[in-house]
Amino acid sequence: MVIDIIFVIMAGYGFYLGFAKGIIRTIFTILSFLFGLLAAFKFAPAATKFLETAFDSNNPMMFLAGFLLSFVLTMILIRLVARAIEGFLRTANINIVNQFAGGLLLAGMMTLLYSMVLWFG
């Protein structure tokens, strides 16, 4: 009985979060994190060289700064694209579909997360 109540609470919370964000923003948030990591690993050496020449420093922490710079810039760029698409959906009056689909997606993800906790925990 307690497991079922927690299941409904998790699904409801996931639906609320997804409805507030919408499916476009939810998907692009996940994609921005994944592509941000990939871009950071790919472009960190180039960003490190750029930062070393810009600040005339050979500090070992420059690699971390280059990694974070690449990661954050990629995430910002992808999230700007998501906001532009959401703006288009609002003008086309398809926003309720976006919100409802986002609610269903995050409700499913939260229930999947909860079931994994139950299975492995």
URKADA-V554718 format. One record per pair of residues at least 4 apart in sequence whose ideal C-beta (glycine too) atoms are under 8 Angstrom apart, sorted by the first residue. I is the first residue (numbers start at 0). J is the second residue. D is the distance in whole Angstrom. If there is no record, write none. Layout:
i = [I | I]
j = [J | J]
d = [D | D]
This chain:
i = [0 | 1 | 2 | 2 | 3 | 4 | 5 | 5 | 6 | 6 | 6 | 7 | 8 | 9 | 9 | 9 | 9 | 9 | 10 | 10 | 10 | 10 | 11 | 11 | 12 | 12 | 13 | 13 | 13 | 13 | 13 | 13 | 13 | 13 | 14 | 14 | 14 | 14 | 14 | 15 | 15 | 16 | 16 | 16 | 17 | 17 | 17 | 17 | 17 | 17 | 17 | 17 | 17 | 17 | 18 | 18 | 18 | 18 | 19 | 19 | 20 | 20 | 20 | 20 | 20 | 21 | 21 | 21 | 21 | 21 | 21 | 21 | 21 | 22 | 22 | 22 | 22 | 22 | 22 | 23 | 23 | 23 | 23 | 23 | 23 | 23 | 24 | 24 | 24 | 24 | 24 | 25 | 25 | 25 | 25 | 26 | 26 | 26 | 27 | 27 | 27 | 27 | 27 | 27 | 28 | 28 | 28 | 29 | 30 | 30 | 31 | 31 | 31 | 31 | 31 | 31 | 32 | 32 | 33 | 34 | 34 | 34 | 35 | 35 | 35 | 35 | 35 | 35 | 35 | 36 | 36 | 37 | 38 | 38 | 38 | 38 | 39 | 39 | 39 | 39 | 39 | 39 | 40 | 41 | 42 | 42 | 42 | 43 | 43 | 43 | 43 | 43 | 44 | 44 | 44 | 45 | 45 | 46 | 46 | 46 | 46 | 46 | 46 | 47 | 47 | 47 | 47 | 47 | 47 | 48 | 48 | 49 | 49 | 50 | 50 | 50 | 50 | 50 | 50 | 51 | 51 | 51 | 51 | 54 | 56 | 57 | 60 | 61 | 62 | 63 | 64 | 65 | 66 | 67 | 68 | 69 | 70 | 71 | 72 | 73 | 74 | 75 | 76 | 77 | 78 | 79 | 80 | 81 | 82 | 83 | 84 | 85 | 85 | 85 | 86 | 87 | 88 | 88 | 88 | 89 | 93 | 94 | 95 | 96 | 97 | 98 | 99 | 100 | 101 | 102 | 103 | 104 | 105 | 106 | 107 | 108 | 109 | 110 | 111 | 112 | 113 | 114 | 115 | 116]
j = [4 | 5 | 6 | 117 | 7 | 8 | 9 | 113 | 10 | 110 | 113 | 11 | 12 | 13 | 109 | 110 | 112 | 113 | 14 | 106 | 109 | 110 | 15 | 106 | 16 | 109 | 17 | 102 | 105 | 106 | 107 | 108 | 109 | 110 | 18 | 102 | 103 | 105 | 106 | 19 | 102 | 20 | 105 | 109 | 21 | 22 | 25 | 98 | 101 | 102 | 103 | 104 | 105 | 106 | 98 | 99 | 101 | 102 | 98 | 101 | 24 | 25 | 28 | 101 | 105 | 25 | 85 | 88 | 94 | 97 | 98 | 100 | 101 | 26 | 97 | 98 | 100 | 101 | 104 | 27 | 81 | 84 | 85 | 88 | 97 | 101 | 28 | 81 | 82 | 85 | 101 | 29 | 101 | 104 | 105 | 30 | 81 | 104 | 31 | 77 | 78 | 80 | 81 | 84 | 32 | 78 | 81 | 33 | 34 | 77 | 35 | 73 | 74 | 77 | 78 | 81 | 36 | 74 | 37 | 38 | 73 | 77 | 39 | 69 | 70 | 71 | 73 | 74 | 77 | 40 | 70 | 41 | 42 | 69 | 70 | 73 | 43 | 66 | 67 | 69 | 70 | 73 | 66 | 69 | 46 | 65 | 69 | 47 | 62 | 65 | 66 | 69 | 48 | 62 | 65 | 49 | 65 | 50 | 64 | 65 | 66 | 68 | 69 | 51 | 61 | 62 | 64 | 65 | 66 | 52 | 65 | 53 | 65 | 54 | 56 | 61 | 64 | 65 | 68 | 55 | 56 | 57 | 61 | 61 | 61 | 61 | 64 | 65 | 66 | 67 | 68 | 69 | 70 | 71 | 72 | 73 | 74 | 75 | 76 | 77 | 78 | 79 | 80 | 81 | 82 | 83 | 84 | 85 | 86 | 87 | 88 | 89 | 94 | 97 | 90 | 91 | 93 | 94 | 97 | 94 | 97 | 98 | 99 | 100 | 101 | 102 | 103 | 104 | 105 | 106 | 107 | 108 | 109 | 110 | 111 | 112 | 113 | 114 | 115 | 116 | 117 | 118 | 119 | 120]
d = [7 | 6 | 6 | 7 | 7 | 6 | 6 | 7 | 6 | 7 | 6 | 6 | 6 | 6 | 5 | 6 | 7 | 5 | 6 | 5 | 6 | 5 | 6 | 8 | 6 | 6 | 6 | 8 | 4 | 4 | 7 | 6 | 3 | 7 | 6 | 4 | 7 | 7 | 4 | 6 | 7 | 6 | 5 | 8 | 8 | 7 | 6 | 8 | 4 | 4 | 7 | 5 | 3 | 6 | 5 | 7 | 6 | 4 | 8 | 8 | 4 | 5 | 7 | 5 | 7 | 7 | 6 | 8 | 7 | 4 | 5 | 8 | 4 | 6 | 6 | 8 | 4 | 4 | 6 | 6 | 6 | 5 | 5 | 7 | 6 | 7 | 6 | 5 | 8 | 6 | 7 | 7 | 5 | 6 | 6 | 6 | 8 | 8 | 6 | 6 | 6 | 7 | 3 | 8 | 7 | 7 | 8 | 7 | 6 | 6 | 6 | 7 | 4 | 4 | 5 | 8 | 7 | 7 | 7 | 6 | 6 | 6 | 6 | 8 | 5 | 7 | 4 | 4 | 7 | 7 | 7 | 6 | 6 | 5 | 7 | 4 | 6 | 5 | 8 | 4 | 4 | 7 | 8 | 8 | 5 | 8 | 4 | 6 | 6 | 5 | 4 | 6 | 7 | 8 | 7 | 6 | 8 | 6 | 8 | 3 | 7 | 5 | 5 | 6 | 5 | 5 | 7 | 4 | 8 | 6 | 8 | 6 | 7 | 6 | 8 | 5 | 6 | 5 | 7 | 8 | 6 | 6 | 5 | 8 | 7 | 7 | 6 | 6 | 6 | 6 | 6 | 6 | 6 | 6 | 6 | 6 | 6 | 6 | 6 | 6 | 6 | 6 | 7 | 7 | 6 | 7 | 7 | 6 | 6 | 7 | 7 | 6 | 8 | 7 | 7 | 6 | 5 | 5 | 5 | 5 | 6 | 6 | 6 | 6 | 6 | 6 | 7 | 6 | 6 | 6 | 6 | 6 | 6 | 6 | 6 | 6 | 6 | 6 | 6 | 7 | 6 | 6 | 6 | 5]
